Structures are given as structure tokens and as C-alpha cells.
Amino acid sequence: MDNYRKNNLRCSINTTRIYSTSFSLGVRLLDKQYRDHIYSIYGFVRYADEIVDTFLEHDRATLLEEFRADAWKAIERGISLNPILDSFQHTVNECRIDHALIEAFLNSMEMDLHYHRYSKEELEKYIYGSAEVVGLMCLRVFYVNDDKAYEELKYPAQKLGEAFQKVNFLRDAQDDYENKGRVYFKNIDFSNFTPEAKQRIEAEIQSDFDEAFKGIVRLKPQVRLGVYLAYRYYLNLFLKIKFAKPEAILKQTLPRFQSTKGCIDV
């Protein structure tokens, strides 16, 4: 069984390293006791995101529903023949990850199959499920037996995920708008994306980064540097976006990181 678990975990580690070199570097800065669980979370969210964003020639709704069902079976049984899901269920069960966070994440992935323009309420629900809950899963790994610290750091962890997600929205605006027909920002017309509209979005993102940083400095030393590295990567990307003209964003001329939509998206 030990070899089986190691082999399955290796799939999550390889998935992380193939899709995100920068995130892999951040994980390596975490204390050893946390790394495997974060790899497992990344593998899970990466696979779900691939279903809705990449498998365009397949029945994505059916694939996502099967992935959802298999994930819950794995968590309930404590084992799966899917290496990614087996690795994830081990983390969920060992680290007491709230099942409501997983359900919220999967619901947001499903929203990407059906929604193209989001109301304020729909966008808040989407960002919570696609990004904030991933940060909360990671936070629970860091504070598996410390409910007090977990509760105290929930808000900045959510704001970090929100900041990452909004940067992703701007970074991916050309692909989302032109190729997938998605517009995540309410009352933003990308056919007439003005500097004023861009500045309004950037002010929101800056506020999210500021709130997130307040939590990062309070993290335990064993994980602080790894999370800070992810924060710095995204802050640097945000600064590139701020200095870019609106038309440059829609031409997708900005440097890009391989990533997924979650808050660990680096």
C-alpha cells in the first residue's frame, strides 16, 4: 500500500511540475510535512480545470460529472484507482478538509460550462468556488490541528485567492472573451475596454493583494516563504498588467505563466 500511495502521489507531483514550474518552486519552499498535500490539491484542481477549459472536443459536462462522482467515492472509500483522486482523498481525509469547499469548487467549474456573462452575485460565487476555497484547502493543510489559527487566517487566504483569480481574468481576457465567449467582469465591454475600466478593476485587485499580505506575514514560518513566493509572482504579473495598455491585454502580449484558475495558480 505504501508503494501504491507513493506512485499516486508521484502523479500529482508530476502534474504540478509539468503545468507550473513556478508553483513547484513555491511548494519546495514549504516545510516537508506540507508539500505532498499541496501537490495533491493542485493535481485535483488542475484536472477539473482541464476538463472545462481544454477538452473542448469532448462532452465536458459528462466528464466533469463523472469526475465529481469519482471524487466523492474516493473520499468516502478512502481509496481510488484514479491516482490523482486517490492522492487527493488522502489529503482530504488526513487534513480534515471541509467537504463544502470541494463542492463549491466543483460547482464553480460547472459554471464555466454554462455561464458566459456573470452578474455580481454569480461572479462572487464563481470566485469563491474557483479560487478562495483552494486557498482555504491549503490553509487547512497548514493548520490541520489549529482551528483558531485557521479561522483567524481565513479572510486573508480568501483575498489572496481572489487577487490571483482576478489577475487571471485580466491575463486571460483575450482567450476567454474571443475564444470562449466569457466575460467575468460585470459592466466591462471588452470591445471597448477603456483605461478607466481597467483602472477600476486594478483598484479592486490591489485592495485584495493588500488584505492578503496582512495574512501572509502572520503565517507560521514553515509555510510563509512558499506562500510569499506565489504572492510575489502574481504581484509582479499584476504590475505588468497595470503598465500595459488595455489593447495590449486583449492582444495577449503579456508574459504568461502555465497555470490553472485556482488560487494556487502560478
C-alpha positions as CSV (number, residue, x, y, z in Angstrom):
1,M,0.0,0.0,0.0
2,D,2.9,2.4,0.7
3,N,4.2,1.9,-2.8
4,Y,0.6,2.4,-4.2
5,R,0.3,5.7,-2.3
6,K,3.8,6.9,-3.4
7,N,3.0,6.1,-7.0
8,N,-0.3,8.0,-6.9
9,L,1.3,11.0,-5.2
10,R,4.0,11.0,-7.9
11,C,1.2,11.6,-10.4
12,S,0.2,14.7,-8.5
13,I,3.8,15.9,-8.2
14,N,4.4,15.4,-11.9
15,T,1.2,17.2,-12.8
16,T,2.3,20.2,-10.8
17,R,5.8,20.2,-12.3
18,I,4.5,19.8,-15.9
19,Y,1.9,22.5,-15.6
20,S,3.6,25.0,-13.3
21,T,7.3,25.3,-12.8
22,S,6.9,28.4,-10.7
23,F,4.3,26.9,-8.4
24,S,6.5,23.8,-8.0
25,L,9.3,26.1,-6.7
26,G,6.9,27.6,-4.2
27,V,5.9,24.2,-2.9
28,R,9.5,23.3,-2.4
29,L,9.9,26.2,0.0
30,L,7.2,24.8,2.2
31,D,8.3,22.6,5.1
32,K,8.4,18.9,4.0
33,Q,5.4,17.9,6.1
34,Y,3.1,20.1,3.9
35,R,4.4,19.6,0.4
36,D,2.7,16.3,-0.6
37,H,-0.7,17.5,0.5
38,I,-0.4,20.7,-1.5
39,Y,0.7,18.7,-4.6
40,S,-2.4,16.6,-4.1
41,I,-4.6,19.6,-4.0
42,Y,-3.0,21.1,-7.1
43,G,-3.4,17.8,-9.1
44,F,-7.1,17.7,-8.2
45,V,-7.9,21.3,-9.2
46,R,-5.7,21.1,-12.3
47,Y,-7.6,18.1,-13.6
48,A,-11.0,19.6,-13.0
49,D,-9.9,22.8,-14.8
50,E,-8.6,20.8,-17.7
51,I,-12.0,19.2,-18.2
52,V,-13.8,22.5,-18.6
53,D,-11.2,24.6,-20.3
54,T,-9.2,22.2,-22.5
55,F,-11.4,19.2,-23.5
56,L,-13.4,21.3,-25.9
57,E,-14.0,18.4,-28.4
58,H,-15.5,16.1,-25.8
59,D,-18.6,16.1,-23.7
60,R,-17.2,18.2,-20.9
61,A,-20.4,18.1,-18.8
62,T,-20.4,14.3,-18.6
63,L,-16.7,14.2,-17.9
64,L,-17.0,16.7,-15.1
65,E,-20.0,14.9,-13.6
66,E,-18.0,11.6,-13.7
67,F,-15.0,13.3,-12.1
68,R,-17.2,14.7,-9.4
69,A,-18.8,11.3,-8.6
70,D,-15.5,9.6,-8.6
71,A,-14.0,12.2,-6.3
72,W,-16.7,11.7,-3.7
73,K,-16.5,7.9,-4.0
74,A,-12.7,8.2,-3.4
75,I,-13.2,10.4,-0.3
76,E,-15.9,8.1,1.1
77,R,-14.0,4.8,0.4
78,G,-10.5,6.2,1.3
79,I,-9.1,4.8,-2.0
80,S,-9.4,5.2,-5.8
81,L,-7.9,3.7,-8.9
82,N,-7.5,7.2,-10.2
83,P,-4.0,8.3,-9.0
84,I,-4.9,12.0,-8.8
85,L,-8.1,11.3,-6.9
86,D,-6.5,8.8,-4.6
87,S,-3.8,11.3,-3.7
88,F,-6.4,14.0,-3.2
89,Q,-8.7,11.9,-1.0
90,H,-5.8,11.0,1.3
91,T,-5.2,14.7,1.8
92,V,-8.9,15.5,2.3
93,N,-9.3,12.7,4.9
94,E,-6.0,13.2,6.7
95,C,-6.2,17.1,6.9
96,R,-9.9,17.4,7.7
97,I,-10.7,19.4,4.6
98,D,-14.3,20.6,4.7
99,H,-16.3,18.8,2.0
100,A,-18.3,22.0,1.4
101,L,-15.1,23.6,0.0
102,I,-14.7,20.8,-2.5
103,E,-18.4,21.0,-3.5
104,A,-18.1,24.8,-4.0
105,F,-15.0,24.3,-6.2
106,L,-16.7,21.7,-8.4
107,N,-19.8,23.9,-8.7
108,S,-17.6,26.8,-10.0
109,M,-16.0,24.5,-12.5
110,E,-19.5,23.6,-13.7
111,M,-20.4,27.2,-14.0
112,D,-17.7,27.6,-16.7
113,L,-19.7,25.2,-18.8
114,H,-22.9,27.2,-18.7
115,Y,-22.2,30.9,-17.9
116,H,-20.7,33.4,-20.3
117,R,-21.6,36.7,-18.6
118,Y,-21.7,36.9,-14.8
119,S,-23.8,39.1,-12.5
120,K,-22.2,40.4,-9.4
121,E,-23.7,37.6,-7.3
122,E,-22.7,34.9,-9.8
123,L,-19.2,36.3,-10.1
124,E,-18.8,36.3,-6.3
125,K,-20.0,32.7,-6.2
126,Y,-17.6,31.7,-9.0
127,I,-14.5,33.4,-7.5
128,Y,-15.3,31.8,-4.1
129,G,-15.5,28.3,-5.5
130,S,-12.8,28.5,-8.1
131,A,-10.1,30.4,-6.1
132,E,-10.9,31.2,-2.5
133,V,-11.8,27.7,-1.4
134,V,-8.5,26.4,-2.9
135,G,-6.7,28.8,-0.6
136,L,-8.8,27.5,2.3
137,M,-7.9,23.9,1.5
138,C,-4.2,24.8,1.6
139,L,-4.7,26.8,4.8
140,R,-6.3,23.8,6.4
141,V,-3.3,21.7,5.5
142,F,-1.1,24.3,7.2
143,Y,-3.3,24.4,10.3
144,V,-4.8,20.9,10.4
145,N,-5.0,20.8,14.2
146,D,-5.2,24.5,14.9
147,D,-8.8,25.7,14.3
148,K,-8.2,29.0,16.0
149,A,-5.4,30.0,13.6
150,Y,-7.4,28.6,10.6
151,E,-10.4,30.8,11.4
152,E,-8.2,33.9,12.0
153,L,-6.4,33.5,8.6
154,K,-9.4,32.5,6.5
155,Y,-10.2,36.1,5.3
156,P,-6.7,36.9,4.0
157,A,-6.4,33.5,2.5
158,Q,-9.6,34.1,0.6
159,K,-8.4,37.6,-0.5
160,L,-5.2,36.0,-1.8
161,G,-7.2,33.6,-4.0
162,E,-9.5,36.4,-5.1
163,A,-6.5,38.5,-6.1
164,F,-4.9,35.6,-8.1
165,Q,-8.2,34.9,-9.8
166,K,-8.8,38.5,-10.9
167,V,-5.3,38.7,-12.3
168,N,-6.0,35.5,-14.2
169,F,-9.2,37.1,-15.6
170,L,-7.2,40.1,-17.0
171,R,-4.3,37.9,-18.1
172,D,-6.6,35.5,-20.0
173,A,-9.1,38.2,-21.2
174,Q,-8.3,37.7,-24.9
175,D,-8.7,33.9,-24.8
176,D,-11.8,34.0,-22.5
177,Y,-13.5,36.7,-24.5
178,E,-12.7,35.8,-28.1
179,N,-12.4,32.0,-27.9
180,K,-14.7,31.1,-25.1
181,G,-17.2,34.0,-25.1
182,R,-16.7,34.5,-21.3
183,V,-16.8,37.9,-19.6
184,Y,-16.1,37.7,-15.9
185,F,-16.2,41.4,-15.0
186,K,-19.6,42.9,-14.8
187,N,-20.3,46.0,-16.9
188,I,-17.0,45.7,-18.7
189,D,-17.2,45.9,-22.5
190,F,-14.0,44.3,-23.9
191,S,-15.0,45.5,-27.4
192,N,-14.4,49.0,-25.9
193,F,-12.0,48.3,-23.0
194,T,-11.1,51.8,-21.7
195,P,-8.2,52.8,-19.4
196,E,-10.8,53.9,-16.8
197,A,-12.5,50.4,-16.8
198,K,-9.1,48.8,-16.5
199,Q,-8.1,51.1,-13.6
200,R,-11.4,50.2,-11.7
201,I,-10.5,46.5,-11.9
202,E,-6.9,47.2,-10.9
203,A,-8.0,49.1,-7.8
204,E,-10.1,46.1,-6.7
205,I,-7.1,43.7,-7.2
206,Q,-4.7,46.0,-5.3
207,S,-7.1,46.0,-2.4
208,D,-7.2,42.2,-2.4
209,F,-3.4,42.0,-2.5
210,D,-3.1,44.4,0.4
211,E,-5.5,42.3,2.6
212,A,-3.8,39.1,1.6
213,F,-0.4,40.3,2.6
214,K,-1.7,41.0,6.1
215,G,-2.3,37.3,6.4
216,I,0.9,36.1,4.8
217,V,3.1,37.8,7.4
218,R,1.1,36.0,10.1
219,L,1.6,32.5,8.6
220,K,3.8,30.1,10.5
221,P,7.5,30.2,9.4
222,Q,7.3,26.7,7.9
223,V,5.0,27.9,5.1
224,R,5.3,31.6,4.9
225,L,8.1,31.8,2.3
226,G,6.4,29.4,-0.1
227,V,3.1,31.4,0.0
228,Y,5.0,34.7,-0.3
229,L,6.8,33.4,-3.4
230,A,3.4,32.8,-5.1
231,Y,2.2,36.2,-3.9
232,R,5.3,37.9,-5.4
233,Y,4.9,36.1,-8.8
234,Y,1.3,37.3,-9.1
235,L,2.1,40.7,-7.8
236,N,4.8,41.1,-10.5
237,L,2.4,39.9,-13.1
238,F,-0.2,42.4,-11.8
239,L,2.4,45.2,-12.2
240,K,3.0,44.2,-15.8
241,I,-0.7,44.4,-16.4
242,K,-1.0,47.8,-14.7
243,F,1.6,49.2,-17.0
244,A,0.1,47.6,-20.1
245,K,-2.4,49.4,-22.3
246,P,-5.9,47.9,-22.5
247,E,-5.4,46.9,-26.1
248,A,-2.2,45.0,-25.2
249,I,-4.2,42.8,-22.8
250,L,-6.7,41.9,-25.4
251,K,-3.9,41.1,-27.9
252,Q,-2.4,38.7,-25.2
253,T,1.0,40.2,-25.4
254,L,1.7,39.9,-21.7
255,P,4.2,37.3,-20.3
256,R,2.2,34.2,-19.2
257,F,2.7,31.5,-16.6
258,Q,1.4,28.0,-17.0
259,S,-1.4,27.8,-14.6
260,T,-4.9,26.8,-13.5
261,K,-7.7,29.0,-12.3
262,G,-7.3,28.2,-8.7
263,C,-5.7,30.4,-6.0
264,I,-2.5,28.3,-6.3
265,D,-2.4,29.3,-9.9
266,V,1.2,30.3,-10.5
